[in-house]
Amino acid sequence: MNFLAHIYLSGENDLLKIGNFMADGIRGKAPDTLPNDVQKGIVLHRLIDSYTDAHPIFRQSTKRLHPMYHHYAGVIVDIFYDHFLAKNWDKYHNTSLPDYTQQFYKLLEDNYTILTEKTQKLMPYMLKQDWLASYASTQGIAQILLQMDKRTKNKSGMTNSINELLEFYDDFEKEFTLFFEELRAFVNEKTLTL
């Protein structure tokens, strides 16, 4: 799962959201200097990633992309799945997506000092381009894929995967919907033991 799903799956705990959001930039054990709930968010992020990568429905989605994108297929499906979460946001949350994302950006700004350096550097771009809300449109996803491709110096070809998203749109959406229900149940169970 990508940024939006990780934030959403943290529920209403703001510090858990922050940890879950910035976990990719933290290697090894979470620093003891971080608040306890931020550390739990990092653990939750890793549990979500492990569960997702091993799940048969997620793997079914990645198989569709693997011949063209190889080991980037999982990253691409993470982004596709965030698109379907954003597109169908009203089914999952009572707060509108634009309001939810603005609240999250403010949360990051209010807690700037506990963010990793990587997250601090990412913030201006994320806020200016409103990444999280942009996931709701295929144009927004195309832009995200282009940016991701640039990070790999255009080796991944991810920018082209918008074609597969459009071609197999209904298949990816059905897979996301089934998978996300199972993931939500898994996260609800795991957050009780963090």
N, C-alpha and C positions, 0 to 999 in steps of 0.2 A: 504494500500500500504506500501511497505517496503522502505528501504533507497534509492535505485536507483530511484524509481518513484517519491519520494518526492523531490529529488534533481532536476530531470528532469522537474518536474512541476513548478519549481521556475523560469523557463525561463533563461534569461541571467543575472539576477541580483545576483551578488555574495553573498551579505549579506543576501538576501532573501533565497538563497540556504543554507547558514550556519544555519539560524534560523529554516528553515524547516527540516534540517537534525538532529539538536540536540533537537528538541522540546519534544520528548518523555521523556527526562530527566529533564524537567522543569514542576513543579507542580504550579498550580494557574497562576496568572498574570505574564507575562514576566517582569524580572527586568528592572527598568527604566534606569539602568546603561548601558544596551545594546544599540547599535546603533538602530535607528528607523526601518531600513529595516530588521534587525535581529528579532526585536519584531514582525514585520509584517509576517516574515517567520514562526514564532511560531504560530501565529493566522491562517495562511494559512494551516499549518500542521493539526491543529485541525479541520478546515473546511473540509479538504480532508478526514480525518479519519471518521468524522460524516457522510459525504456523502457516503463514501465507505461502512461503516457498515450497512447503511440503504438501500443500493441499491439492487433491486431484482436480478440482475445478479450475484452480489457478493454473495448474500445469497444463490443463487442456487448452486454456487461452494462450499460454506461451508456446505450445507446440505449433499453433497456427502461424506464429511469427519466427520460429527458430530457423527455418531454412534461409531466411533473408538476413536476420539480425543476430543470430547465434546467441552469445551470452548476454546480449543487451535485451533479449526478448522479455525477461522478467521485469526489467526497469520500465520498458515500454508498457507492459500490461499494468504495472503499478499506476502509471499516469492515466491510461485508459480507464482504469477502475475509479480513479479520483474524478474523472470526467462524469462518469455515470452517477457517482455520489452527488456531485454538484448539480447535475442536470435534474436529478430527482430529489433534491434537497428537502423539499416540503414534506416528503414522505418520512423523513428521518428526524427533522428538527422543527420546533415551533418558531424559532427566530429565522427571519429571512436570511438567505445566504449573504447578501451585501452587508446586512447589519452584523451578522455573526463574524464575518471576516474583518470588518472594521473594529469590532470589539477585541478580536484576537491581536490585531496590529497594535492596538492601544495597550493591551496586556504586555506585549513585547517591549514597547517603549517605556512603560511604567516599571519594568523589571530589567532594564538594559544592563545594569551592573552585574547581574548573575548570568547573563548570556555568554556563550563561548565567543571567542574572537571571530570564528568562522560565521556564526549566526549574526553577530554585529555587522560584519561586512556584507552579508547577504540582505539584510533588512532594507536598505535604501532602494534596492532594485525591486524587491518583493512588494514593497509598499507603493512605489511609483507606478509599477505595472499591474498592481492588484492581482498578483498571481492566483490567489485562492479563488476569487470570484471568477477569474477568467477561465477556470477549468470547466465552467458550465457550457461553454460553446466549443464547437469543433475548431473554430478559428483560434480561440484561446489555446486549445490543446496543440494545434499546429505550431503556434508561437513557442510554447513550452518545449516541444520536441525539437524545434530549430535551435533553441538555446542549449538544450542538452547535447545536441549534436556538435555544437561549437565547442563545448567543454571537452569533447573527445577529439577535437581537431578534425571533425567531420569524418572520423573513421567508423563511427557506429552506423551511419546512415539513418539514424532515428527520425530525422526530418521527413523521410519518405514513408514512415509507418502510418502517417495520417491516411494514406491510401488504403491500407489494410483495415484501419478503423472504419472508414466509410464503407468499404466493400463488405465487411463482416459485422456491421454495426449491431444488428439484432442479436447475433450470436454472442458477441462480447457483452452486450447488455444483459442478456438472460444469464450468462455465466456469472457476471458481477452480482446480480440480484440474489441468486442462489448462494453464492459464496459469502456474500456480506452478511446474510442472516446467520450463517454458521460462525463467521468471525465475531459478530456481535455477541453471540452466546458464549463463545470461548473467552472473550475479553471480560464479560460480566462475571464469569466464574473466576478468572485469574485476578481481577482487581480486588476480590475479597481476600486474597492471600498475600498481596504485596506488602 
